[in-house]
Amino acid sequence: MTLASTVRRLSDLSRHSAKDPYVEFQWPDELEPGHDWFTTPEYLSLVGTGIWPTLSEERRKSLSFHEAANFYSLNIHGEKTLLQGLSARLYRSDMVEVSPYLHHFIDEENKHSVYFGGFCTRYAKVYRNRQFSLGVQRLPQDVEDFLFFAKTLIFEEVGDHYNWVQMRDDRLHPLARRINRSHHVEEARHLLFGRALVTDLWQHQEWSRETVRDVRDHLVQYFVSGWKQYYNPDVYADAGLTHAFDLAEEAWYSPVQRAHRKTASAKCEEFLVDARILPPESLDVC
């Protein structure tokens, strides 16, 4: 399937399945953090650490609530960056082939922020973004475009894995399952578009070996920094745990968590390796 036909197909699907996030969700008056699961228990970031066996079920459920808010916050920050990048590329002459779907992409990502923000502002908070831009030197436009869409794909692939698992988990509060399900349905289209566009951009690049090496290094660094945000000391503090930064460090290096990240990243890693964007085992640093 060509990129143009993918754009037409996905645009048709978006038009026929458009939803209004303001009427789709019924928000409870309040939620009890220690009463229900809001994150799949096996996906909590402290599984495999020394403190995990000592936590009561109530404390684990409280952690699951704050980790859900952190996950939704990651999506809020990611979508803000995504909306800025998509809008900047929307009417560029060299993007005319994909512009019809970029409109739907922007519309749907804005709607996602409505219900992620709805949860965080009603019941928890929007956790701060721990990824910092160091103001690197501006890159050639084709390199910036590739990195933007490749990083978007990485971010959405990992997030969608969480969505897919949690929308099926009957242990979770119905609102958590609904948020994950609603996001997954539209993200599935975004991922198809992202894979098609990233593949096309990569196949048409004519970069030096040095540029290719730098691009690959950048993607690996982004992978690591993105995963680091799932181990948020602020979350541990809000769940009533002490030594939050030490917990984050221990969790990151836990073999159980390393195996979890490998599983959650497998689909994304397979795509990047099959497309020859990243060499095999380049993501073992995660």
ZADO-1210 file (C-alpha; in nm, 4 decimals, padded with zeros to 6 digits):
<atoms>
<atom x="00.0000" y="00.0000" z="00.0000" code="MET" pos="1"/>
<atom x="00.1385" y="00.3398" z="-00.0992" code="THR" pos="2"/>
<atom x="00.1669" y="00.6328" z="00.1391" code="LEU" pos="3"/>
<atom x="-00.1030" y="00.8201" z="-00.0568" code="ALA" pos="4"/>
<atom x="-00.3482" y="00.5295" z="-00.0349" code="SER" pos="5"/>
<atom x="-00.2754" y="00.4939" z="00.3378" code="THR" pos="6"/>
<atom x="-00.3567" y="00.8625" z="00.3862" code="VAL" pos="7"/>
<atom x="-00.6869" y="00.8265" z="00.1971" code="ARG" pos="8"/>
<atom x="-00.7894" y="00.5132" z="00.3855" code="ARG" pos="9"/>
<atom x="-00.7067" y="00.6514" z="00.7301" code="LEU" pos="10"/>
<atom x="-00.8755" y="00.9837" z="00.6540" code="SER" pos="11"/>
<atom x="-01.1960" y="00.7981" z="00.5597" code="ASP" pos="12"/>
<atom x="-01.1798" y="00.5941" z="00.8805" code="LEU" pos="13"/>
<atom x="-01.1294" y="00.9081" z="01.0904" code="SER" pos="14"/>
<atom x="-01.4269" y="01.0825" z="00.9299" code="ARG" pos="15"/>
<atom x="-01.6576" y="00.7867" z="00.9868" code="HIS" pos="16"/>
<atom x="-01.5559" y="00.7227" z="01.3485" code="SER" pos="17"/>
<atom x="-01.5241" y="01.0771" z="01.4845" code="ALA" pos="18"/>
<atom x="-01.6231" y="01.1128" z="01.8528" code="LYS" pos="19"/>
<atom x="-01.6889" y="01.4026" z="02.0859" code="ASP" pos="20"/>
<atom x="-01.4761" y="01.3641" z="02.4023" code="PRO" pos="21"/>
<atom x="-01.6982" y="01.6097" z="02.5879" code="TYR" pos="22"/>
<atom x="-01.9955" y="01.3714" z="02.5699" code="VAL" pos="23"/>
<atom x="-01.8133" y="01.0372" z="02.5492" code="GLU" pos="24"/>
<atom x="-01.7048" y="01.0309" z="02.9147" code="PHE" pos="25"/>
<atom x="-01.9072" y="01.0333" z="03.2333" code="GLN" pos="26"/>
<atom x="-01.6821" y="01.1580" z="03.5120" code="TRP" pos="27"/>
<atom x="-01.7473" y="01.0278" z="03.8664" code="PRO" pos="28"/>
<atom x="-01.7720" y="01.2958" z="04.1328" code="ASP" pos="29"/>
<atom x="-01.4671" y="01.1490" z="04.3056" code="GLU" pos="30"/>
<atom x="-01.2283" y="00.8540" z="04.2977" code="LEU" pos="31"/>
<atom x="-01.0638" y="00.6690" z="04.5860" code="GLU" pos="32"/>
<atom x="-00.6933" y="00.6132" z="04.5096" code="PRO" pos="33"/>
<atom x="-00.6533" y="00.3180" z="04.7487" code="GLY" pos="34"/>
<atom x="-00.9797" y="00.1467" z="04.6611" code="HIS" pos="35"/>
<atom x="-00.9490" y="00.0510" z="04.2926" code="ASP" pos="36"/>
<atom x="-00.6812" y="-00.0384" z="04.0427" code="TRP" pos="37"/>
<atom x="-00.6083" y="00.2306" z="03.7839" code="PHE" pos="38"/>
<atom x="-00.2958" y="00.0727" z="03.6330" code="THR" pos="39"/>
<atom x="-00.2498" y="-00.2974" z="03.5585" code="THR" pos="40"/>
<atom x="-00.0730" y="-00.4235" z="03.8747" code="PRO" pos="41"/>
<atom x="00.1988" y="-00.6115" z="03.6842" code="GLU" pos="42"/>
<atom x="00.2802" y="-00.2872" z="03.4986" code="TYR" pos="43"/>
<atom x="00.3495" y="-00.0822" z="03.8094" code="LEU" pos="44"/>
<atom x="00.7035" y="00.0498" z="03.8066" code="SER" pos="45"/>
<atom x="00.8013" y="-00.0831" z="04.1496" code="LEU" pos="46"/>
<atom x="00.7299" y="-00.4474" z="04.0672" code="VAL" pos="47"/>
<atom x="01.0592" y="-00.6313" z="04.1085" code="GLY" pos="48"/>
<atom x="01.2058" y="-00.3890" z="04.3617" code="THR" pos="49"/>
<atom x="01.2794" y="-00.4585" z="04.7267" code="GLY" pos="50"/>
<atom x="00.9909" y="-00.2456" z="04.8474" code="ILE" pos="51"/>
<atom x="00.7240" y="-00.4168" z="04.6376" code="TRP" pos="52"/>
<atom x="00.6658" y="-00.7219" z="04.8669" code="PRO" pos="53"/>
<atom x="00.6253" y="-00.4882" z="05.1665" code="THR" pos="54"/>
<atom x="00.3416" y="-00.2838" z="05.0138" code="LEU" pos="55"/>
<atom x="-00.0162" y="-00.3554" z="05.1174" code="SER" pos="56"/>
<atom x="-00.2804" y="-00.3940" z="04.8477" code="GLU" pos="57"/>
<atom x="-00.4211" y="-00.0550" z="04.9434" code="GLU" pos="58"/>
<atom x="-00.0788" y="00.1052" z="04.8990" code="ARG" pos="59"/>
<atom x="-00.0320" y="-00.0716" z="04.5665" code="ARG" pos="60"/>
<atom x="-00.3698" y="00.0530" z="04.4478" code="LYS" pos="61"/>
<atom x="-00.2766" y="00.4046" z="04.5566" code="SER" pos="62"/>
<atom x="00.0449" y="00.3730" z="04.3563" code="LEU" pos="63"/>
<atom x="-00.1585" y="00.2509" z="04.0593" code="SER" pos="64"/>
<atom x="-00.3734" y="00.5647" z="04.0762" code="PHE" pos="65"/>
<atom x="-00.0763" y="00.8016" z="04.0730" code="HIS" pos="66"/>
<atom x="00.1024" y="00.6016" z="03.8039" code="GLU" pos="67"/>
<atom x="-00.2120" y="00.6270" z="03.5898" code="ALA" pos="68"/>
<atom x="-00.2059" y="01.0049" z="03.6364" code="ALA" pos="69"/>
<atom x="00.1639" y="01.0044" z="03.5420" code="ASN" pos="70"/>
<atom x="00.0914" y="00.7974" z="03.2296" code="PHE" pos="71"/>
<atom x="-00.1860" y="01.0366" z="03.1285" code="TYR" pos="72"/>
<atom x="00.0455" y="01.3310" z="03.1998" code="SER" pos="73"/>
<atom x="00.3106" y="01.1825" z="02.9705" code="LEU" pos="74"/>
<atom x="00.0472" y="01.1712" z="02.6998" code="ASN" pos="75"/>
<atom x="-00.0547" y="01.5320" z="02.7668" code="ILE" pos="76"/>
<atom x="00.3030" y="01.6552" z="02.7302" code="HIS" pos="77"/>
<atom x="00.3680" y="01.4319" z="02.4313" code="GLY" pos="78"/>
<atom x="00.0561" y="01.5509" z="02.2552" code="GLU" pos="79"/>
<atom x="00.1415" y="01.9166" z="02.3160" code="LYS" pos="80"/>
<atom x="00.4736" y="01.8615" z="02.1389" code="THR" pos="81"/>
<atom x="00.3041" y="01.6565" z="01.8697" code="LEU" pos="82"/>
<atom x="00.0389" y="01.9211" z="01.8019" code="LEU" pos="83"/>
<atom x="00.3069" y="02.1874" z="01.7642" code="GLN" pos="84"/>
<atom x="00.5078" y="01.9743" z="01.5229" code="GLY" pos="85"/>
<atom x="00.2105" y="01.8669" z="01.3146" code="LEU" pos="86"/>
<atom x="00.0774" y="02.2215" z="01.2889" code="SER" pos="87"/>
<atom x="00.4174" y="02.3505" z="01.1739" code="ALA" pos="88"/>
<atom x="00.4197" y="02.0946" z="00.8920" code="ARG" pos="89"/>
<atom x="00.0534" y="02.1080" z="00.7950" code="LEU" pos="90"/>
<atom x="00.0693" y="02.3385" z="00.4920" code="TYR" pos="91"/>
<atom x="00.4241" y="02.2835" z="00.3750" code="ARG" pos="92"/>
<atom x="00.4428" y="02.2117" z="00.0032" code="SER" pos="93"/>
<atom x="00.6526" y="01.8985" z="00.0558" code="ASP" pos="94"/>
<atom x="00.3928" y="01.7627" z="00.2993" code="MET" pos="95"/>
<atom x="00.0946" y="01.8088" z="00.0685" code="VAL" pos="96"/>
<atom x="00.0582" y="01.4336" z="00.0171" code="GLU" pos="97"/>
<atom x="-00.0036" y="01.3693" z="00.3872" code="VAL" pos="98"/>
<atom x="-00.1744" y="01.6984" z="00.4820" code="SER" pos="99"/>
<atom x="-00.5293" y="01.5550" z="00.4555" code="PRO" pos="100"/>
<atom x="-00.4539" y="01.3095" z="00.7336" code="TYR" pos="101"/>
<atom x="-00.2545" y="01.5581" z="00.9396" code="LEU" pos="102"/>
<atom x="-00.5828" y="01.7458" z="00.9918" code="HIS" pos="103"/>
<atom x="-00.7388" y="01.4338" z="01.1455" code="HIS" pos="104"/>
<atom x="-00.4220" y="01.3608" z="01.3403" code="PHE" pos="105"/>
<atom x="-00.4301" y="01.7072" z="01.4986" code="ILE" pos="106"/>
<atom x="-00.8021" y="01.6868" z="01.5721" code="ASP" pos="107"/>
<atom x="-00.7750" y="01.3472" z="01.7386" code="GLU" pos="108"/>
<atom x="-00.4671" y="01.4311" z="01.9449" code="GLU" pos="109"/>
<atom x="-00.6393" y="01.7430" z="02.0752" code="ASN" pos="110"/>
<atom x="-00.9370" y="01.5299" z="02.1783" code="LYS" pos="111"/>
<atom x="-00.7073" y="01.2861" z="02.3567" code="HIS" pos="112"/>
<atom x="-00.5754" y="01.5719" z="02.5691" code="SER" pos="113"/>
<atom x="-00.9327" y="01.6480" z="02.6743" code="VAL" pos="114"/>
<atom x="-00.9837" y="01.3179" z="02.8517" code="TYR" pos="115"/>
<atom x="-00.6287" y="01.2742" z="02.9774" code="PHE" pos="116"/>
<atom x="-00.6479" y="01.6258" z="03.1168" code="GLY" pos="117"/>
<atom x="-00.9986" y="01.5567" z="03.2426" code="GLY" pos="118"/>
<atom x="-00.8716" y="01.2799" z="03.4669" code="PHE" pos="119"/>
<atom x="-00.5634" y="01.4630" z="03.5900" code="CYS" pos="120"/>
<atom x="-00.7330" y="01.7940" z="03.6677" code="THR" pos="121"/>
<atom x="-01.0394" y="01.6368" z="03.8305" code="ARG" pos="122"/>
<atom x="-00.8782" y="01.3719" z="04.0470" code="TYR" pos="123"/>
<atom x="-00.5001" y="01.4082" z="04.0554" code="ALA" pos="124"/>
<atom x="-00.2642" y="01.6540" z="03.8832" code="LYS" pos="125"/>
<atom x="-00.0675" y="01.6924" z="03.5656" code="VAL" pos="126"/>
<atom x="00.2816" y="01.5709" z="03.6507" code="TYR" pos="127"/>
<atom x="00.5626" y="01.7889" z="03.5237" code="ARG" pos="128"/>
<atom x="00.7507" y="01.6978" z="03.2100" code="ASN" pos="129"/>
<atom x="01.0948" y="01.5634" z="03.3048" code="ARG" pos="130"/>
<atom x="01.2302" y="01.5649" z="02.9500" code="GLN" pos="131"/>
<atom x="01.4401" y="01.8743" z="02.8854" code="PHE" pos="132"/>
<atom x="01.5453" y="02.0275" z="02.5578" code="SER" pos="133"/>
<atom x="01.9085" y="02.1359" z="02.5605" code="LEU" pos="134"/>
<atom x="01.8669" y="02.3701" z="02.2661" code="GLY" pos="135"/>
<atom x="02.0711" y="02.1634" z="02.0209" code="VAL" pos="136"/>
<atom x="02.1856" y="02.3111" z="01.6926" code="GLN" pos="137"/>
<atom x="01.9144" y="02.3284" z="01.4289" code="ARG" pos="138"/>
<atom x="01.9286" y="02.0315" z="01.1929" code="LEU" pos="139"/>
<atom x="01.8541" y="02.0134" z="00.8194" code="PRO" pos="140"/>
<atom x="01.4807" y="02.0069" z="00.7560" code="GLN" pos="141"/>
<atom x="01.4700" y="01.6478" z="00.6266" code="ASP" pos="142"/>
<atom x="01.6563" y="01.5242" z="00.9356" code="VAL" pos="143"/>
<atom x="01.4269" y="01.7191" z="01.1684" code="GLU" pos="144"/>
<atom x="01.1200" y="01.5822" z="00.9912" code="ASP" pos="145"/>
<atom x="01.2388" y="01.2253" z="01.0193" code="PHE" pos="146"/>
<atom x="01.3309" y="01.2605" z="01.3856" code="LEU" pos="147"/>
<atom x="00.9991" y="01.4270" z="01.4658" code="PHE" pos="148"/>
<atom x="00.7874" y="01.1512" z="01.3117" code="PHE" pos="149"/>
<atom x="01.0161" y="00.8696" z="01.4310" code="ALA" pos="150"/>
<atom x="01.0092" y="00.9971" z="01.7905" code="LYS" pos="151"/>
<atom x="00.6323" y="01.0393" z="01.7658" code="THR" pos="152"/>
<atom x="00.6056" y="00.6785" z="01.6546" code="LEU" pos="153"/>
<atom x="00.8246" y="00.5544" z="01.9404" code="ILE" pos="154"/>
<atom x="00.6232" y="00.7515" z="02.1950" code="PHE" pos="155"/>
<atom x="00.2902" y="00.6257" z="02.0610" code="GLU" pos="156"/>
<atom x="00.3999" y="00.2638" z="02.0148" code="GLU" pos="157"/>
<atom x="00.4999" y="00.2288" z="02.3807" code="VAL" pos="158"/>
<atom x="00.1935" y="00.4154" z="02.5052" code="GLY" pos="159"/>
<atom x="-00.0364" y="00.2057" z="02.2885" code="ASP" pos="160"/>
<atom x="00.1055" y="-00.1128" z="02.4369" code="HIS" pos="161"/>
<atom x="-00.0078" y="00.0118" z="02.7776" code="TYR" pos="162"/>
<atom x="-00.3465" y="00.1088" z="02.6323" code="ASN" pos="163"/>
<atom x="-00.3943" y="-00.2325" z="02.4726" code="TRP" pos="164"/>
<atom x="-00.3147" y="-00.4201" z="02.7937" code="VAL" pos="165"/>
<atom x="-00.5150" y="-00.1962" z="03.0274" code="GLN" pos="166"/>
<atom x="-00.8304" y="-00.1627" z="02.8196" code="MET" pos="167"/>
<atom x="-00.8682" y="-00.5419" z="02.8560" code="ARG" pos="168"/>
<atom x="-00.7898" y="-00.5606" z="03.2267" code="ASP" pos="169"/>
<atom x="-01.1183" y="-00.6168" z="03.4121" code="ASP" pos="170"/>
<atom x="-00.9468" y="-00.5435" z="03.7427" code="ARG" pos="171"/>
<atom x="-00.9162" y="-00.1746" z="03.6543" code="LEU" pos="172"/>
<atom x="-01.1702" y="00.0932" z="03.7388" code="HIS" pos="173"/>
<atom x="-01.4134" y="00.1313" z="03.4449" code="PRO" pos="174"/>
<atom x="-01.2969" y="00.4877" z="03.3825" code="LEU" pos="175"/>
<atom x="-00.9351" y="00.3748" z="03.3441" code="ALA" pos="176"/>
<atom x="-01.0378" y="00.1021" z="03.0998" code="ARG" pos="177"/>
<atom x="-01.2483" y="00.3512" z="02.9038" code="ARG" pos="178"/>
<atom x="-00.9672" y="00.6056" z="02.8735" code="ILE" pos="179"/>
<atom x="-00.7234" y="00.3402" z="02.7533" code="ASN" pos="180"/>
<atom x="-00.9746" y="00.1948" z="02.5070" code="ARG" pos="181"/>
<atom x="-01.0688" y="00.5315" z="02.3586" code="SER" pos="182"/>
<atom x="-00.7051" y="00.6225" z="02.3095" code="HIS" pos="183"/>
<atom x="-00.6129" y="00.2887" z="02.1533" code="HIS" pos="184"/>
<atom x="-00.8853" y="00.3026" z="01.8884" code="VAL" pos="185"/>
<atom x="-00.7527" y="00.6225" z="01.7331" code="GLU" pos="186"/>
<atom x="-00.3875" y="00.5544" z="01.8081" code="GLU" pos="187"/>
<atom x="-00.4098" y="00.2392" z="01.5973" code="ALA" pos="188"/>
<atom x="-00.4672" y="00.4640" z="01.2949" code="ARG" pos="189"/>
<atom x="-00.1906" y="00.7034" z="01.3996" code="HIS" pos="190"/>
<atom x="00.0527" y="00.4136" z="01.4247" code="LEU" pos="191"/>
<atom x="-00.0313" y="00.2868" z="01.0766" code="LEU" pos="192"/>
<atom x="00.0264" y="00.6365" z="00.9421" code="PHE" pos="193"/>
<atom x="00.3469" y="00.6791" z="01.1425" code="GLY" pos="194"/>
<atom x="00.4978" y="00.3515" z="01.0236" code="ARG" pos="195"/>
<atom x="00.4147" y="00.4304" z="00.6613" code="ALA" pos="196"/>
<atom x="00.5538" y="00.7853" z="00.6761" code="LEU" pos="197"/>
<atom x="00.8671" y="00.6986" z="00.8760" code="VAL" pos="198"/>
<atom x="00.9423" y="00.4137" z="00.6352" code="THR" pos="199"/>
<atom x="00.8958" y="00.6440" z="00.3366" code="ASP" pos="200"/>
<atom x="01.1160" y="00.9174" z="00.4839" code="LEU" pos="201"/>
<atom x="01.3886" y="00.6688" z="00.5735" code="TRP" pos="202"/>
<atom x="01.3884" y="00.5037" z="00.2317" code="GLN" pos="203"/>
<atom x="01.4262" y="00.8392" z="00.0578" code="HIS" pos="204"/>
<atom x="01.7009" y="00.9828" z="00.2796" code="GLN" pos="205"/>
<atom x="02.0423" y="01.0469" z="00.1280" code="GLU" pos="206"/>
<atom x="02.2458" y="01.1177" z="00.4391" code="TRP" pos="207"/>
<atom x="02.6100" y="01.0666" z="00.5131" code="SER" pos="208"/>
<atom x="02.7185" y="00.7826" z="00.7397" code="ARG" pos="209"/>
<atom x="02.7848" y="01.0382" z="01.0108" code="GLU" pos="210"/>
<atom x="02.4312" y="01.1773" z="00.9878" code="THR" pos="211"/>
<atom x="02.2794" y="00.8290" z="00.9942" code="VAL" pos="212"/>
<atom x="02.4858" y="00.7483" z="01.3031" code="ARG" pos="213"/>
<atom x="02.3757" y="01.0708" z="01.4741" code="ASP" pos="214"/>
<atom x="02.0094" y="01.0056" z="01.3909" code="VAL" pos="215"/>
<atom x="02.0302" y="00.6558" z="01.5333" code="ARG" pos="216"/>
<atom x="02.2017" y="00.7796" z="01.8485" code="ASP" pos="217"/>
<atom x="01.9327" y="01.0435" z="01.8891" code="HIS" pos="218"/>
<atom x="01.6539" y="00.7853" z="01.8638" code="LEU" pos="219"/>
<atom x="01.8175" y="00.5553" z="02.1170" code="VAL" pos="220"/>
<atom x="01.8630" y="00.8461" z="02.3595" code="GLN" pos="221"/>
<atom x="01.4983" y="00.9413" z="02.3098" code="TYR" pos="222"/>
<atom x="01.3929" y="00.5839" z="02.3817" code="PHE" pos="223"/>
<atom x="01.5833" y="00.5851" z="02.7104" code="VAL" pos="224"/>
<atom x="01.4680" y="00.9309" z="02.8217" code="SER" pos="225"/>
<atom x="01.1075" y="00.8437" z="02.7388" code="GLY" pos="226"/>
<atom x="01.1150" y="00.5267" z="02.9455" code="TRP" pos="227"/>
<atom x="01.2819" y="00.7091" z="03.2366" code="LYS" pos="228"/>
<atom x="00.9645" y="00.9138" z="03.2797" code="GLN" pos="229"/>
<atom x="00.7713" y="00.6013" z="03.3743" code="TYR" pos="230"/>
<atom x="00.9855" y="00.5922" z="03.6920" code="TYR" pos="231"/>
<atom x="00.8765" y="00.9199" z="03.8444" code="ASN" pos="232"/>
<atom x="00.9914" y="01.0098" z="04.1990" code="PRO" pos="233"/>
<atom x="00.6989" y="01.2535" z="04.2296" code="ASP" pos="234"/>
<atom x="00.4605" y="00.9604" z="04.1852" code="VAL" pos="235"/>
<atom x="00.6261" y="00.7632" z="04.4630" code="TYR" pos="236"/>
<atom x="00.6124" y="01.0633" z="04.6965" code="ALA" pos="237"/>
<atom x="00.2420" y="01.1187" z="04.6217" code="ASP" pos="238"/>
<atom x="00.1763" y="00.7516" z="04.6943" code="ALA" pos="239"/>
<atom x="00.3237" y="00.8074" z="05.0401" code="GLY" pos="240"/>
<atom x="00.6585" y="00.6378" z="04.9812" code="LEU" pos="241"/>
<atom x="00.9879" y="00.7704" z="05.1147" code="THR" pos="242"/>
<atom x="01.3273" y="00.7903" z="04.9437" code="HIS" pos="243"/>
<atom x="01.1510" y="00.8503" z="04.6125" code="ALA" pos="244"/>
<atom x="01.4637" y="00.9170" z="04.4047" code="PHE" pos="245"/>
<atom x="01.6330" y="00.6042" z="04.5372" code="ASP" pos="246"/>
<atom x="01.3224" y="00.4045" z="04.4469" code="LEU" pos="247"/>
<atom x="01.3290" y="00.5424" z="04.0925" code="ALA" pos="248"/>
<atom x="01.6935" y="00.4451" z="04.0553" code="GLU" pos="249"/>
<atom x="01.6383" y="00.0950" z="04.1933" code="GLU" pos="250"/>
<atom x="01.3330" y="00.0420" z="03.9743" code="ALA" pos="251"/>
<atom x="01.5153" y="00.1493" z="03.6573" code="TRP" pos="252"/>
<atom x="01.7920" y="-00.1068" z="03.7111" code="TYR" pos="253"/>
<atom x="01.5633" y="-00.3873" z="03.8285" code="SER" pos="254"/>
<atom x="01.5905" y="-00.6969" z="03.6014" code="PRO" pos="255"/>
<atom x="01.2128" y="-00.7333" z="03.6260" code="VAL" pos="256"/>
<atom x="01.1605" y="-00.3799" z="03.4994" code="GLN" pos="257"/>
<atom x="01.4220" y="-00.4227" z="03.2283" code="ARG" pos="258"/>
<atom x="01.2345" y="-00.7302" z="03.1043" code="ALA" pos="259"/>
<atom x="00.9080" y="-00.5349" z="03.1211" code="HIS" pos="260"/>
<atom x="01.0491" y="-00.2523" z="02.9088" code="ARG" pos="261"/>
<atom x="01.1748" y="-00.5063" z="02.6560" code="LYS" pos="262"/>
<atom x="00.8283" y="-00.6599" z="02.6300" code="THR" pos="263"/>
<atom x="00.6481" y="-00.3268" z="02.6071" code="ALA" pos="264"/>
<atom x="00.8931" y="-00.2004" z="02.3423" code="SER" pos="265"/>
<atom x="00.9047" y="-00.5217" z="02.1379" code="ALA" pos="266"/>
<atom x="00.6607" y="-00.4180" z="01.8653" code="LYS" pos="267"/>
<atom x="00.8282" y="-00.0807" z="01.8188" code="CYS" pos="268"/>
<atom x="01.1763" y="-00.2299" z="01.8240" code="GLU" pos="269"/>
<atom x="01.0756" y="-00.4918" z="01.5674" code="GLU" pos="270"/>
<atom x="00.9521" y="-00.2213" z="01.3292" code="PHE" pos="271"/>
<atom x="01.2645" y="-00.0071" z="01.3660" code="LEU" pos="272"/>
<atom x="01.4961" y="-00.3047" z="01.3107" code="VAL" pos="273"/>
<atom x="01.2956" y="-00.4508" z="01.0191" code="ASP" pos="274"/>
<atom x="01.2957" y="-00.1087" z="00.8505" code="ALA" pos="275"/>
<atom x="01.6741" y="-00.0966" z="00.9082" code="ARG" pos="276"/>
<atom x="01.6382" y="00.2302" z="01.0933" code="ILE" pos="277"/>
<atom x="01.8105" y="00.0871" z="01.4006" code="LEU" pos="278"/>
<atom x="02.0546" y="-00.2033" z="01.4086" code="PRO" pos="279"/>
<atom x="01.9617" y="-00.5131" z="01.6117" code="PRO" pos="280"/>
<atom x="02.0251" y="-00.4889" z="01.9856" code="GLU" pos="281"/>
<atom x="02.0760" y="-00.1121" z="01.9705" code="SER" pos="282"/>
<atom x="01.8004" y="-00.0675" z="02.2296" code="LEU" pos="283"/>
<atom x="01.9571" y="-00.3032" z="02.4823" code="ASP" pos="284"/>
<atom x="02.0536" y="00.0108" z="02.6778" code="VAL" pos="285"/>
<atom x="01.6917" y="00.0230" z="02.7923" code="CYS" pos="286"/>
</atoms>
